[in-house]
Amino acid sequence: MALKLVFLGRLADAAGAGEREGAAVPSIAALIAGLEPDLSAALAGPKVRIAVNGKLVADRAMFTLRDGDEVAFLPPVSGG
């Protein structure tokens, strides 16, 4: 199986699409490292939030991914 990757906001522009499939890997770090360098750099920022199957991930270093998971990348937001 694979992972479903969802990119929101400006991250969709960086990814070239709002959604894509990714290879099943065990960790968020491995997932990000396996993407193209510019996208990987954009996603690695501390202000980018990550949700897996609709739930925000508090500690991306400790989270384990499973086949079929949906991983959403949420850009930092600003308001005024």
Gaussian input, Z-matrix of N, CA and C with variables (Angstrom, degrees):
# hf/3-21g

backbone

0 1
 N
 C     1     B1
 C     2     B2     1     A1
 N     3     B3     2     A2     1     D1
 C     4     B4     3     A3     2     D2
 C     5     B5     4     A4     3     D3
 N     6     B6     5     A5     4     D4
 C     7     B7     6     A6     5     D5
 C     8     B8     7     A7     6     D6
 N     9     B9     8     A8     7     D7
 C    10    B10     9     A9     8     D8
 C    11    B11    10    A10     9     D9
 N    12    B12    11    A11    10    D10
 C    13    B13    12    A12    11    D11
 C    14    B14    13    A13    12    D12
 N    15    B15    14    A14    13    D13
 C    16    B16    15    A15    14    D14
 C    17    B17    16    A16    15    D15
 N    18    B18    17    A17    16    D16
 C    19    B19    18    A18    17    D17
 C    20    B20    19    A19    18    D18
 N    21    B21    20    A20    19    D19
 C    22    B22    21    A21    20    D20
 C    23    B23    22    A22    21    D21
 N    24    B24    23    A23    22    D22
 C    25    B25    24    A24    23    D23
 C    26    B26    25    A25    24    D24
 N    27    B27    26    A26    25    D25
 C    28    B28    27    A27    26    D26
 C    29    B29    28    A28    27    D27
 N    30    B30    29    A29    28    D28
 C    31    B31    30    A30    29    D29
 C    32    B32    31    A31    30    D30
 N    33    B33    32    A32    31    D31
 C    34    B34    33    A33    32    D32
 C    35    B35    34    A34    33    D33
 N    36    B36    35    A35    34    D34
 C    37    B37    36    A36    35    D35
 C    38    B38    37    A37    36    D36
 N    39    B39    38    A38    37    D37
 C    40    B40    39    A39    38    D38
 C    41    B41    40    A40    39    D39
 N    42    B42    41    A41    40    D40
 C    43    B43    42    A42    41    D41
 C    44    B44    43    A43    42    D42
 N    45    B45    44    A44    43    D43
 C    46    B46    45    A45    44    D44
 C    47    B47    46    A46    45    D45
 N    48    B48    47    A47    46    D46
 C    49    B49    48    A48    47    D47
 C    50    B50    49    A49    48    D48
 N    51    B51    50    A50    49    D49
 C    52    B52    51    A51    50    D50
 C    53    B53    52    A52    51    D51
 N    54    B54    53    A53    52    D52
 C    55    B55    54    A54    53    D53
 C    56    B56    55    A55    54    D54
 N    57    B57    56    A56    55    D55
 C    58    B58    57    A57    56    D56
 C    59    B59    58    A58    57    D57
 N    60    B60    59    A59    58    D58
 C    61    B61    60    A60    59    D59
 C    62    B62    61    A61    60    D60
 N    63    B63    62    A62    61    D61
 C    64    B64    63    A63    62    D62
 C    65    B65    64    A64    63    D63
 N    66    B66    65    A65    64    D64
 C    67    B67    66    A66    65    D65
 C    68    B68    67    A67    66    D66
 N    69    B69    68    A68    67    D67
 C    70    B70    69    A69    68    D68
 C    71    B71    70    A70    69    D69
 N    72    B72    71    A71    70    D70
 C    73    B73    72    A72    71    D71
 C    74    B74    73    A73    72    D72
 N    75    B75    74    A74    73    D73
 C    76    B76    75    A75    74    D74
 C    77    B77    76    A76    75    D75
 N    78    B78    77    A77    76    D76
 C    79    B79    78    A78    77    D77
 C    80    B80    79    A79    78    D78
 N    81    B81    80    A80    79    D79
 C    82    B82    81    A81    80    D80
 C    83    B83    82    A82    81    D81
 N    84    B84    83    A83    82    D82
 C    85    B85    84    A84    83    D83
 C    86    B86    85    A85    84    D84
 N    87    B87    86    A86    85    D85
 C    88    B88    87    A87    86    D86
 C    89    B89    88    A88    87    D87
 N    90    B90    89    A89    88    D88
 C    91    B91    90    A90    89    D89
 C    92    B92    91    A91    90    D90
 N    93    B93    92    A92    91    D91
 C    94    B94    93    A93    92    D92
 C    95    B95    94    A94    93    D93
 N    96    B96    95    A95    94    D94
 C    97    B97    96    A96    95    D95
 C    98    B98    97    A97    96    D96
 N    99    B99    98    A98    97    D97
 C   100   B100    99    A99    98    D98
 C   101   B101   100   A100    99    D99
 N   102   B102   101   A101   100   D100
 C   103   B103   102   A102   101   D101
 C   104   B104   103   A103   102   D102
 N   105   B105   104   A104   103   D103
 C   106   B106   105   A105   104   D104
 C   107   B107   106   A106   105   D105
 N   108   B108   107   A107   106   D106
 C   109   B109   108   A108   107   D107
 C   110   B110   109   A109   108   D108
 N   111   B111   110   A110   109   D109
 C   112   B112   111   A111   110   D110
 C   113   B113   112   A112   111   D111
 N   114   B114   113   A113   112   D112
 C   115   B115   114   A114   113   D113
 C   116   B116   115   A115   114   D114
 N   117   B117   116   A116   115   D115
 C   118   B118   117   A117   116   D116
 C   119   B119   118   A118   117   D117
 N   120   B120   119   A119   118   D118
 C   121   B121   120   A120   119   D119
 C   122   B122   121   A121   120   D120
 N   123   B123   122   A122   121   D121
 C   124   B124   123   A123   122   D122
 C   125   B125   124   A124   123   D123
 N   126   B126   125   A125   124   D124
 C   127   B127   126   A126   125   D125
 C   128   B128   127   A127   126   D126
 N   129   B129   128   A128   127   D127
 C   130   B130   129   A129   128   D128
 C   131   B131   130   A130   129   D129
 N   132   B132   131   A131   130   D130
 C   133   B133   132   A132   131   D131
 C   134   B134   133   A133   132   D132
 N   135   B135   134   A134   133   D133
 C   136   B136   135   A135   134   D134
 C   137   B137   136   A136   135   D135
 N   138   B138   137   A137   136   D136
 C   139   B139   138   A138   137   D137
 C   140   B140   139   A139   138   D138
 N   141   B141   140   A140   139   D139
 C   142   B142   141   A141   140   D140
 C   143   B143   142   A142   141   D141
 N   144   B144   143   A143   142   D142
 C   145   B145   144   A144   143   D143
 C   146   B146   145   A145   144   D144
 N   147   B147   146   A146   145   D145
 C   148   B148   147   A147   146   D146
 C   149   B149   148   A148   147   D147
 N   150   B150   149   A149   148   D148
 C   151   B151   150   A150   149   D149
 C   152   B152   151   A151   150   D150
 N   153   B153   152   A152   151   D151
 C   154   B154   153   A153   152   D152
 C   155   B155   154   A154   153   D153
 N   156   B156   155   A155   154   D154
 C   157   B157   156   A156   155   D155
 C   158   B158   157   A157   156   D156
 N   159   B159   158   A158   157   D157
 C   160   B160   159   A159   158   D158
 C   161   B161   160   A160   159   D159
 N   162   B162   161   A161   160   D160
 C   163   B163   162   A162   161   D161
 C   164   B164   163   A163   162   D162
 N   165   B165   164   A164   163   D163
 C   166   B166   165   A165   164   D164
 C   167   B167   166   A166   165   D165
 N   168   B168   167   A167   166   D166
 C   169   B169   168   A168   167   D167
 C   170   B170   169   A169   168   D168
 N   171   B171   170   A170   169   D169
 C   172   B172   171   A171   170   D170
 C   173   B173   172   A172   171   D171
 N   174   B174   173   A173   172   D172
 C   175   B175   174   A174   173   D173
 C   176   B176   175   A175   174   D174
 N   177   B177   176   A176   175   D175
 C   178   B178   177   A177   176   D176
 C   179   B179   178   A178   177   D177
 N   180   B180   179   A179   178   D178
 C   181   B181   180   A180   179   D179
 C   182   B182   181   A181   180   D180
 N   183   B183   182   A182   181   D181
 C   184   B184   183   A183   182   D182
 C   185   B185   184   A184   183   D183
 N   186   B186   185   A185   184   D184
 C   187   B187   186   A186   185   D185
 C   188   B188   187   A187   186   D186
 N   189   B189   188   A188   187   D187
 C   190   B190   189   A189   188   D188
 C   191   B191   190   A190   189   D189
 N   192   B192   191   A191   190   D190
 C   193   B193   192   A192   191   D191
 C   194   B194   193   A193   192   D192
 N   195   B195   194   A194   193   D193
 C   196   B196   195   A195   194   D194
 C   197   B197   196   A196   195   D195
 N   198   B198   197   A197   196   D196
 C   199   B199   198   A198   197   D197
 C   200   B200   199   A199   198   D198
 N   201   B201   200   A200   199   D199
 C   202   B202   201   A201   200   D200
 C   203   B203   202   A202   201   D201
 N   204   B204   203   A203   202   D202
 C   205   B205   204   A204   203   D203
 C   206   B206   205   A205   204   D204
 N   207   B207   206   A206   205   D205
 C   208   B208   207   A207   206   D206
 C   209   B209   208   A208   207   D207
 N   210   B210   209   A209   208   D208
 C   211   B211   210   A210   209   D209
 C   212   B212   211   A211   210   D210
 N   213   B213   212   A212   211   D211
 C   214   B214   213   A213   212   D212
 C   215   B215   214   A214   213   D213
 N   216   B216   215   A215   214   D214
 C   217   B217   216   A216   215   D215
 C   218   B218   217   A217   216   D216
 N   219   B219   218   A218   217   D217
 C   220   B220   219   A219   218   D218
 C   221   B221   220   A220   219   D219
 N   222   B222   221   A221   220   D220
 C   223   B223   222   A222   221   D221
 C   224   B224   223   A223   222   D222
 N   225   B225   224   A224   223   D223
 C   226   B226   225   A225   224   D224
 C   227   B227   226   A226   225   D225
 N   228   B228   227   A227   226   D226
 C   229   B229   228   A228   227   D227
 C   230   B230   229   A229   228   D228
 N   231   B231   230   A230   229   D229
 C   232   B232   231   A231   230   D230
 C   233   B233   232   A232   231   D231
 N   234   B234   233   A233   232   D232
 C   235   B235   234   A234   233   D233
 C   236   B236   235   A235   234   D234
 N   237   B237   236   A236   235   D235
 C   238   B238   237   A237   236   D236
 C   239   B239   238   A238   237   D237

   B1=1.4489
   B2=1.5142
   B3=1.3170
   B4=1.4507
   B5=1.5228
   B6=1.3040
   B7=1.4559
   B8=1.5187
   B9=1.3089
   B10=1.4639
   B11=1.5228
   B12=1.3285
   B13=1.4565
   B14=1.5137
   B15=1.3246
   B16=1.4567
   B17=1.5209
   B18=1.3332
   B19=1.4611
   B20=1.5210
   B21=1.3179
   B22=1.4565
   B23=1.5321
   B24=1.3260
   B25=1.4585
   B26=1.5109
   B27=1.3213
   B28=1.4681
   B29=1.5238
   B30=1.3230
   B31=1.4678
   B32=1.5349
   B33=1.3339
   B34=1.4671
   B35=1.5228
   B36=1.3265
   B37=1.4631
   B38=1.5255
   B39=1.3259
   B40=1.4695
   B41=1.5310
   B42=1.3452
   B43=1.4642
   B44=1.5219
   B45=1.3241
   B46=1.4517
   B47=1.5230
   B48=1.3280
   B49=1.4600
   B50=1.5278
   B51=1.3098
   B52=1.4576
   B53=1.5161
   B54=1.3313
   B55=1.4671
   B56=1.5167
   B57=1.3114
   B58=1.4670
   B59=1.5213
   B60=1.3043
   B61=1.4626
   B62=1.5151
   B63=1.3086
   B64=1.4540
   B65=1.5158
   B66=1.3069
   B67=1.4658
   B68=1.5216
   B69=1.3116
   B70=1.4579
   B71=1.5253
   B72=1.3166
   B73=1.4689
   B74=1.5236
   B75=1.3312
   B76=1.4602
   B77=1.5251
   B78=1.3311
   B79=1.4653
   B80=1.5267
   B81=1.3104
   B82=1.4598
   B83=1.5195
   B84=1.3215
   B85=1.4651
   B86=1.5254
   B87=1.3234
   B88=1.4664
   B89=1.5183
   B90=1.3289
   B91=1.4556
   B92=1.5268
   B93=1.3223
   B94=1.4613
   B95=1.5203
   B96=1.3197
   B97=1.4767
   B98=1.5252
   B99=1.3208
   B100=1.4557
   B101=1.5239
   B102=1.3160
   B103=1.4692
   B104=1.5243
   B105=1.3365
   B106=1.4532
   B107=1.5402
   B108=1.3353
   B109=1.4710
   B110=1.5299
   B111=1.3214
   B112=1.4671
   B113=1.5235
   B114=1.3140
   B115=1.4563
   B116=1.5256
   B117=1.3072
   B118=1.4595
   B119=1.5296
   B120=1.3212
   B121=1.4685
   B122=1.5235
   B123=1.3220
   B124=1.4679
   B125=1.5292
   B126=1.3121
   B127=1.4623
   B128=1.5200
   B129=1.3112
   B130=1.4646
   B131=1.5283
   B132=1.3268
   B133=1.4624
   B134=1.5200
   B135=1.3248
   B136=1.4643
   B137=1.5342
   B138=1.3331
   B139=1.4627
   B140=1.5238
   B141=1.3289
   B142=1.4649
   B143=1.5219
   B144=1.3278
   B145=1.4607
   B146=1.5215
   B147=1.3184
   B148=1.4620
   B149=1.5178
   B150=1.3215
   B151=1.4637
   B152=1.5222
   B153=1.3116
   B154=1.4627
   B155=1.5208
   B156=1.3252
   B157=1.4656
   B158=1.5301
   B159=1.3414
   B160=1.4558
   B161=1.5078
   B162=1.3261
   B163=1.4613
   B164=1.5196
   B165=1.3429
   B166=1.4539
   B167=1.5244
   B168=1.3132
   B169=1.4583
   B170=1.5240
   B171=1.3264
   B172=1.4570
   B173=1.5274
   B174=1.3243
   B175=1.4666
   B176=1.5182
   B177=1.3278
   B178=1.4649
   B179=1.5158
   B180=1.3233
   B181=1.4652
   B182=1.5284
   B183=1.3206
   B184=1.4634
   B185=1.5271
   B186=1.3263
   B187=1.4583
   B188=1.5207
   B189=1.3305
   B190=1.4553
   B191=1.5314
   B192=1.3258
   B193=1.4618
   B194=1.5255
   B195=1.3313
   B196=1.4672
   B197=1.5238
   B198=1.3172
   B199=1.4635
   B200=1.5218
   B201=1.3254
   B202=1.4485
   B203=1.5129
   B204=1.3368
   B205=1.4592
   B206=1.5261
   B207=1.3194
   B208=1.4581
   B209=1.5234
   B210=1.3198
   B211=1.4580
   B212=1.5242
   B213=1.3336
   B214=1.4577
   B215=1.5214
   B216=1.3197
   B217=1.4612
   B218=1.5179
   B219=1.3281
   B220=1.4509
   B221=1.5188
   B222=1.3275
   B223=1.4615
   B224=1.5248
   B225=1.3262
   B226=1.4769
   B227=1.5218
   B228=1.2994
   B229=1.4645
   B230=1.5163
   B231=1.2882
   B232=1.4606
   B233=1.5149
   B234=1.2514
   B235=1.4610
   B236=1.5126
   B237=1.2740
   B238=1.4517
   B239=1.4596
   A1=110.03
   A2=114.36
   A3=120.01
   A4=109.17
   A5=114.57
   A6=122.04
   A7=108.80
   A8=116.63
   A9=120.90
   A10=106.43
   A11=116.33
   A12=121.64
   A13=109.07
   A14=116.17
   A15=122.52
   A16=107.88
   A17=115.86
   A18=121.85
   A19=108.16
   A20=117.01
   A21=121.21
   A22=110.71
   A23=115.35
   A24=121.32
   A25=113.10
   A26=115.75
   A27=120.80
   A28=112.73
   A29=116.79
   A30=119.68
   A31=110.64
   A32=117.20
   A33=120.50
   A34=109.77
   A35=116.80
   A36=120.57
   A37=110.36
   A38=116.69
   A39=121.00
   A40=111.26
   A41=116.24
   A42=120.90
   A43=112.26
   A44=116.70
   A45=120.29
   A46=113.50
   A47=117.24
   A48=122.60
   A49=108.19
   A50=116.07
   A51=120.23
   A52=113.24
   A53=116.30
   A54=121.11
   A55=109.95
   A56=114.83
   A57=121.40
   A58=108.26
   A59=115.71
   A60=120.62
   A61=109.07
   A62=114.90
   A63=120.89
   A64=109.32
   A65=115.17
   A66=120.07
   A67=110.04
   A68=116.01
   A69=120.78
   A70=108.90
   A71=115.29
   A72=122.40
   A73=107.26
   A74=117.35
   A75=118.68
   A76=116.28
   A77=117.79
   A78=118.22
   A79=111.71
   A80=114.97
   A81=121.05
   A82=109.80
   A83=117.73
   A84=121.08
   A85=110.95
   A86=117.58
   A87=121.12
   A88=110.62
   A89=117.19
   A90=121.40
   A91=110.48
   A92=116.51
   A93=121.25
   A94=110.80
   A95=117.41
   A96=121.23
   A97=111.99
   A98=117.84
   A99=121.68
   A100=114.35
   A101=116.97
   A102=120.92
   A103=110.26
   A104=116.09
   A105=119.08
   A106=109.93
   A107=117.45
   A108=121.80
   A109=115.77
   A110=118.81
   A111=120.16
   A112=111.51
   A113=116.98
   A114=121.03
   A115=110.05
   A116=116.82
   A117=121.26
   A118=110.57
   A119=117.01
   A120=121.45
   A121=110.92
   A122=116.92
   A123=120.92
   A124=111.34
   A125=117.73
   A126=121.62
   A127=113.38
   A128=117.26
   A129=121.26
   A130=112.87
   A131=117.54
   A132=120.80
   A133=112.47
   A134=117.18
   A135=120.96
   A136=113.87
   A137=117.69
   A138=119.94
   A139=112.79
   A140=117.66
   A141=121.10
   A142=107.65
   A143=116.43
   A144=121.36
   A145=108.77
   A146=115.88
   A147=121.64
   A148=108.36
   A149=114.60
   A150=120.92
   A151=108.22
   A152=116.40
   A153=121.81
   A154=107.07
   A155=114.44
   A156=121.63
   A157=111.51
   A158=115.70
   A159=121.20
   A160=116.44
   A161=118.12
   A162=120.82
   A163=109.54
   A164=116.21
   A165=120.00
   A166=110.85
   A167=114.95
   A168=121.86
   A169=108.03
   A170=116.73
   A171=121.02
   A172=111.59
   A173=117.45
   A174=121.24
   A175=108.36
   A176=116.06
   A177=119.69
   A178=112.92
   A179=118.48
   A180=120.89
   A181=111.97
   A182=116.93
   A183=120.58
   A184=113.36
   A185=117.94
   A186=121.47
   A187=110.98
   A188=116.90
   A189=122.59
   A190=109.30
   A191=115.92
   A192=121.72
   A193=110.50
   A194=115.16
   A195=121.37
   A196=108.94
   A197=115.63
   A198=120.38
   A199=110.26
   A200=116.24
   A201=121.18
   A202=115.18
   A203=118.69
   A204=120.99
   A205=110.88
   A206=115.60
   A207=121.95
   A208=107.03
   A209=116.04
   A210=121.74
   A211=107.68
   A212=116.29
   A213=121.31
   A214=109.65
   A215=115.22
   A216=122.27
   A217=108.36
   A218=116.41
   A219=122.36
   A220=109.83
   A221=118.06
   A222=120.50
   A223=110.96
   A224=115.86
   A225=117.64
   A226=108.80
   A227=115.77
   A228=119.98
   A229=109.54
   A230=114.66
   A231=119.05
   A232=107.79
   A233=114.62
   A234=119.14
   A235=110.25
   A236=114.50
   A237=115.74
   A238=114.16
   D1=-173.15
   D2=-177.58
   D3=-143.62
   D4=176.24
   D5=174.67
   D6=-101.48
   D7=146.31
   D8=172.60
   D9=-97.28
   D10=121.90
   D11=179.74
   D12=-104.26
   D13=131.54
   D14=179.40
   D15=-122.05
   D16=127.97
   D17=-179.19
   D18=-116.39
   D19=125.66
   D20=-177.43
   D21=-109.19
   D22=153.50
   D23=175.89
   D24=58.79
   D25=-136.98
   D26=-177.50
   D27=-65.68
   D28=-18.70
   D29=178.30
   D30=-70.19
   D31=-28.45
   D32=175.22
   D33=-65.16
   D34=-37.53
   D35=176.35
   D36=-64.09
   D37=-43.40
   D38=-179.99
   D39=-64.92
   D40=-34.09
   D41=-178.64
   D42=-83.16
   D43=-17.53
   D44=-178.19
   D45=83.63
   D46=2.10
   D47=179.23
   D48=-169.35
   D49=159.48
   D50=177.82
   D51=-79.33
   D52=-23.78
   D53=-179.72
   D54=-143.46
   D55=152.74
   D56=171.58
   D57=-162.68
   D58=167.36
   D59=175.10
   D60=-97.61
   D61=147.48
   D62=176.90
   D63=-130.09
   D64=157.56
   D65=178.42
   D66=-65.08
   D67=145.04
   D68=176.71
   D69=-69.35
   D70=119.94
   D71=178.75
   D72=-130.57
   D73=160.89
   D74=-174.38
   D75=-80.10
   D76=-18.50
   D77=-173.93
   D78=-139.90
   D79=159.97
   D80=176.83
   D81=-64.92
   D82=-39.31
   D83=178.59
   D84=-60.15
   D85=-42.81
   D86=179.04
   D87=-66.83
   D88=-37.28
   D89=178.11
   D90=-62.15
   D91=-50.37
   D92=-178.72
   D93=-64.56
   D94=-40.83
   D95=-179.26
   D96=-64.72
   D97=-26.55
   D98=-177.84
   D99=-83.95
   D100=-3.97
   D101=179.27
   D102=-89.27
   D103=167.74
   D104=-180.00
   D105=-60.15
   D106=148.49
   D107=-170.76
   D108=-53.48
   D109=-43.85
   D110=-178.82
   D111=-66.11
   D112=-41.85
   D113=178.42
   D114=-68.20
   D115=-42.24
   D116=178.51
   D117=-58.00
   D118=-43.58
   D119=179.08
   D120=-63.66
   D121=-40.79
   D122=179.66
   D123=-65.52
   D124=-37.29
   D125=-177.08
   D126=-80.96
   D127=-22.16
   D128=-175.50
   D129=-78.00
   D130=-11.77
   D131=-178.30
   D132=-59.41
   D133=146.22
   D134=-176.84
   D135=-67.61
   D136=-19.50
   D137=-178.39
   D138=-89.21
   D139=-8.80
   D140=176.18
   D141=-78.00
   D142=123.73
   D143=178.39
   D144=-92.69
   D145=151.30
   D146=-179.61
   D147=-126.99
   D148=134.23
   D149=174.97
   D150=-121.34
   D151=136.69
   D152=176.25
   D153=-117.71
   D154=122.41
   D155=-178.36
   D156=53.29
   D157=39.06
   D158=175.16
   D159=85.19
   D160=1.88
   D161=-179.54
   D162=-118.60
   D163=131.46
   D164=179.68
   D165=-64.30
   D166=139.83
   D167=179.14
   D168=-92.81
   D169=121.45
   D170=-178.68
   D171=-78.13
   D172=-40.76
   D173=-177.39
   D174=-130.23
   D175=96.56
   D176=-175.75
   D177=-64.90
   D178=-23.88
   D179=179.95
   D180=-71.66
   D181=-26.07
   D182=-176.10
   D183=-100.63
   D184=-2.13
   D185=-173.81
   D186=-87.80
   D187=135.68
   D188=178.50
   D189=-106.95
   D190=129.62
   D191=178.20
   D192=-90.45
   D193=153.72
   D194=177.46
   D195=-128.37
   D196=154.67
   D197=175.68
   D198=-50.86
   D199=136.16
   D200=177.12
   D201=87.77
   D202=-5.47
   D203=178.72
   D204=-64.50
   D205=149.48
   D206=171.40
   D207=-103.60
   D208=122.01
   D209=-178.40
   D210=-113.15
   D211=116.90
   D212=-179.60
   D213=-108.23
   D214=135.83
   D215=178.14
   D216=-108.16
   D217=120.41
   D218=-175.95
   D219=-110.05
   D220=123.45
   D221=-178.38
   D222=-71.80
   D223=161.11
   D224=173.91
   D225=-63.08
   D226=145.56
   D227=178.66
   D228=-114.22
   D229=150.71
   D230=175.22
   D231=-131.32
   D232=149.79
   D233=-179.24
   D234=-134.36
   D235=173.67
   D236=-178.36
   D237=-148.14

